[in-house]
Each structure stands twice: as C-alpha cells, then as structure tokens.
Amino acid sequence: MRERVLLNQGWEYIPQWRDEYVEPAANTEGFVRVNLPHANKEIPYNYFDEKDYQFISCYRRSFAYREAWVGKRVFADFDGVMAYCEVYLNGRLLGSHKGGYTPFAVDLTPALKFGENVLVVKVDSTERPDIPPFGYTIDYLCYGGMYRDIYLRIVDPVFIENIFAKPQNVLEEKKTLETTVFLANTTTEEQSLTVTVQLTRDGERVAEKTCTAAVEPGKSSLDVVLSDLESIELWDIDHPNLYQVEVTIAGGTGISDSYAVRIGFREAVVKADGFYLNGRKLMIRGLNRHQAFPYVGYAMPARVQRRDADILKYELSLNAVRTSHYPQSPHFLDRCDEIGLLVFEEIPGWQHIGDEGWQAVACENVREMIQRDWNHPSIFLWGVRINESQDCHGFYQQTNCIARELDPTRQTAGVRYIEGSEFLEDVYTMNDFIHSGGEHVLRDPKQVTKTKEYVPYMVTEFNGHMFPTKRFDQEERVMEHALRHLRVHNQAALDPHISGAFGWCAFDYNTHYDFGSGDRICYHGVMDMFRIPKPAAYFYASQTEPRNKPVLEPATRWTWGDRSIGGVLPLVIFTNCDRVRIKLHGHDLGEFYPATARYPGVPYPPVVIDKLEIGQWGVQWFEGEFIGIVDGEEVITKKFTPAPVPAKLVISPDDLELKADGMDATRVVFMVVDQMGNPLPYLTDAIEFQLEGPGELIGPAKTALIGGAIATWVRAGEEEGTITLKGVTSRLESEAVEIKVKK
Ligand code: GAL
C-alpha cells in the first residue's frame, strides 16, 4: 500500500547557492530552519525592487530510511517550485524541472540508502528566458522559492500513477463513469493485477467493478467503465455534489496500491448562444484571480488559498473565476469544487512567446496542468494559449491537440486581445477593454472573431488598466469603477452571443515596475491586496438573492465635499432589496427602486438616484439613513453620520483555530470605523499588531492603516496553545482575539 507523507516541515534554507551544498556532509553554516510553503524572500507591501527575490537558493532536508521501504519506490512529489530546480539525493542529481506552476515527481529510489538521506533542492527563481512566462515584460510577479507542498510517496514497484474519471451521459437517468487508470510497472516482468474501481459518496458505496489486467513493464493505461449508475446527484454551482473514485490494484507478488480522486457529475459547455451547465443556461459572472498575497507572494498555505475561493463565491457572489495567468494552488481548486465555483484554468504566460525550447516547456505546462486537474468538476475550460499573445499557428495547434487528446471532455480556449485571431480553440475568449466610461461597452463578438457565424464566445477581461482605482480614491472614481464593472456584466448578459464575462480583477496585485502605479502594485482589483472591498466589490456582492444575504451598500462616503463640486449625486446604491427608503436627519425622503430599465441584464441592478432633496453645498450636512425592503419587510439598514470620527478599531479574524504545524495561517482584518460602523477611507494612523503565544505575524508588526484598514496574516507555530492578537493605533485599541493552535 502506498504511503504519502507531507514533507513541508523542517527544511534548512539559505538564499544563495554553492555547488558543494549538494553533498550530504556540506557545511551548512548560515542555513536557517524553515517550513513550506516558503517565500525565498519576504518583500514589503509596495515600493520594492522585484530583483530582490530573483536569485538561486538552496533548500536541504534530511530524512531517515525506514525498514518498510525495502523493495519499494520512493518519490518526492513537488506541487510547485519557482521557477527551475534541480533535485539531489545524497549528492546525486536525480531530476530537474522547468516551470513554477505545475507539479513534478522525482524518483529518489536510485540514490536512497539506509540511515540518513539528504535531499537538496537547488531553486532558481530568476526570470529565466527559457521558461514561460519569462522572456519579456510581464504584468505580475512570480516570486520565488519552494512555495507549495512537498510529499514523500512510497509505493510498490507496480503502482497507480494517475486516474482520470470521466462522467458520461450525465444528463440521462442512467449515467456512466469511464475511468482511465494510469499504471507504472517498474519491474522487468509482466504483472497480472486485479483492478477495482469503486465509486463512493460520503463513504457509502455507489458502484464497483473489478477486472484483471496483464501489465507490461513500463507505463500503461487501462479503462474501466461503471455503467447504469442511478440516483447520481449532479454537481452544479448551488449543489456541488461530490463523489469519490478509488482505484485499488493487487498482484500475486505482494503488489498493492490504492489511489482516490474526487469528482462531480456535470456537463459544462459553451455554445454560440451561451454557456450551459447541466443543460441549463448560466451567465458567467466572474473575476480574474492572481494567487498573490502581500509580503510572501505565492507562499500561502492551504487555508489561505481556500479562503480566496470563499471570498469570490460568498463575498463577491461570483459563479466563476479565471486563474490568470497560470495553474493555481490545488487547495484553491479543491475549494472551488466544494463550493461550486466554476474555473477557467490556463497555462503560464503573458503576451510573449519564446523560442522552440520555451514553447516545448509551454506544451509540457499544458500536459502537467491537465493531468493534475482533470478530475476537478469546477474546471470547465482549459486555456491553452499564452495570455494575449499573437497568433502562432504551429504552436497553438500543438497545445490544442495535446489538450484534446488528454481530455476530450473539456473545451479549449485561448485568451487574446486581437481581433480576427486564428480560431483554433473551441471557445473564442477575448479580453475586451473597449469600455472606457462612454456608450461603448463591449464589441460585437463577430466583429472580434471575424467569423461568418457566431461562435462560442466569452469575455475574459475588461476594465483593469482602463481605470485603476485605489480603495481610498475619491468617491467619484470608486463609484465609476463600480459602474464600469456593472455596465460590462449588464451588456454581456444582454448579448445573446456572449456566454459571460470575467472582470479584471478580483484583488490588487504586486507587479513589475513597468506596470501599475509605479509602487509595484496594480490597483485593478475590486478588493485590495488584503481582500478588503472597494465599492466595485459591492456591485458583485449584491448579485445574490436577498434571502442568501441582503446587501445594501450606497457607493458614497456621505460627505458634502469629496466629489467635484460637492454632493453625493448621482447616488448609486448597490443592493438586492426590492426598494430602499432614505431618510435625511430623520426626515423621510421616500422610497427608491432599482434601475431595472437602465441595467436589465443583471439580476440585481442598483438603485440610482439622480435627484434628491438634500440641500446644496455650503449648507449644513445631516445624518443619512438607508433602509432596504424585501417583500414589504425592512431587512437591512445603513446609517451615515455627517461628522465621522474614529470610534472603534474592529478586529476580524478569518479563523479562530489553526493547526500547530508551523505553516497554517489565517488573515486578520483591522478596520477603523466611525460612530455608525462605516469605514474611514482617508485614515492613515499608524497601527501595531501585538501578538503573544505560539505563532508569528507574516509581514511587519508596525505599519500604517491603508485607507482606514489593513490586514495581517498570523502563522501558527509548532507548539499547541493560544495566540492572542490585538491592534493598537495612536488613538484606538482593538479587542484581543484568541486563536487556538492545536495539533
Ligand atoms: C491585460 C492582461 C492582464 C493585466 C490587465 C490589466 O492585458 O491580460 O494580465 O495586465 O491587462 O488591465
């Protein structure tokens, strides 16, 4: 039976490389102990030199050989190392890998010995021009280090390499599951095996089939079909029903292995007239996500990756995400499966196509991405082009061919920004940045595709650099930012030939000096880098049924003089309520209805008020009250004070319990609010995070509020206990929260 051991803890690290480090007895002076995921260098929030993390470093870890491993094969499974690495065991080079976003396995068996074994990884985090996405400029950072998980995998000489479980005829009453089992026979003889495929749900058996197979030395595959499956519940965005497929093999020579994957039964297809999930038309409403965080870049553990999916689904009410521009954390994708968030996943790249060797790595990225992720029901499209690159016939014919051969169940797509680009994919996916505030919101798909007929078409980016917006920008700007997201989704929904749109983007992100605001940040998110919302986030948030969550977010700071010439008109209120009552200084100004005629495409248009009797600039300013009404009932209220002052420093941890593994982490948001509980977007007071107990802060302990709020992440130590954390500003102190750290 296989054994899989997480190897994240207890590495030794040095931010430099010397050839002698590969030797087991090398002098390790200067090495420090680290756990994974690990950033080779922590960086400031902004204004840093991105060259700071582009260097070659060394990670070392020893482990003891175990009796039980005799006669077995031992692999090191790497989930992701940026960007090139070499893997040595006991001084011997056993493998290398190009590309920082896809997994690879190194067979350690040839150099394994009794006693202590020393595993050394040389990690090259420079932007090597032979590896995608590098070679020219890129609008994102790739950070460095061993930033994902590593496992030791111990298997018998004949073992299961992978499983691809393909649900078929899922819309019929009796469904089929076709499972391809990929086997490796490392012996020199043919092996006869019994292969069992079992479909289960929550531990209960649904179906099972056993067959026998003669497996030649080397790699081979075997198809097992489970048919006439009844009472299967489909996976969809509201009911993400999941099943398990477990494959077990057993051979006469004492060989056994078992491997399980999680799947969902669903049919997802983009047609010329829209996207269909399980035969039902669904308008894609998504955002692009970079997997980056302040200070440590990509190196965040499972919990934090998973949380992002929750934010997209539950705080932003999205039904889809594009993993711009690379395969993202397996933990993030797992969570997308669990909560019903559709995913468009793509290979690493940004506009530039390199030489033949580079293209070969990109093709390998297609393979690695698909073979890693083909069982995720949430993934509905493979992006097999370099984002926004020019046409390149041979190269893209090849990437499409690889994808279709590996996975005939999903459509391919390739994101471009040029019109009339060669259509080699199944879905024409376009970054349409035409909207810059005026009447023109999206292009006609046929104008873009230059095809005779309409083809499956999706908008994969809009807004972004057309209107960078900081959370603490002036009211007119943050409101217009929100309206642009609204207008594009509205227009996409009204065009019968557009299957949906992904806005650019979910979260602000660190970038190279060539892009963004010069401080190494692209302020393109509807949330900032700490995942704190801008008003644009409220447009998305409001697109959910009020019984899930009533939303009432006036896009205003409620002041006389923040906008040019003053006032708060037009007043845009993002809400899913039937109507909104407004009071000024206790005086009823009436009820106002959503702008359905103006924005008929979105499920919940905002209330837009162009005229309101609230006086004019220069007269006294008063308290405002907004009351959201659903089915005749007042369900939500929001009040604004005319004279805000900092009243409370609110502390909001995402989790109150962490694992005592030295890696687990959670975000804690600090926000100063006024007397009515509203944020103060221009407050810049200093803040100190005071932490006690078995954990540490990720990032600085002393910093400044950014637009009245900020977050930090708390990383658990390896000891059990209780972390207490509070924030202290020059005027306020938050409550202290307790975060339990448990084994
Ligand atoms: C696109 C690109 C994105 C990002 C965006 C900014 O062209 O695909 O990665 O740079 O522009 O708006």
Boltz pocket constraint, residues with backbone or C-beta under 6 A from the ligand:
constraints:
  - pocket:
      binder: B
      contacts: [[A, 139], [A, 324], [A, 325], [A, 387], [A, 388], [A, 417], [A, 431], [A, 461], [A, 463], [A, 464], [A, 465], [A, 466], [A, 504], [A, 524]]
      max_distance: 6.0
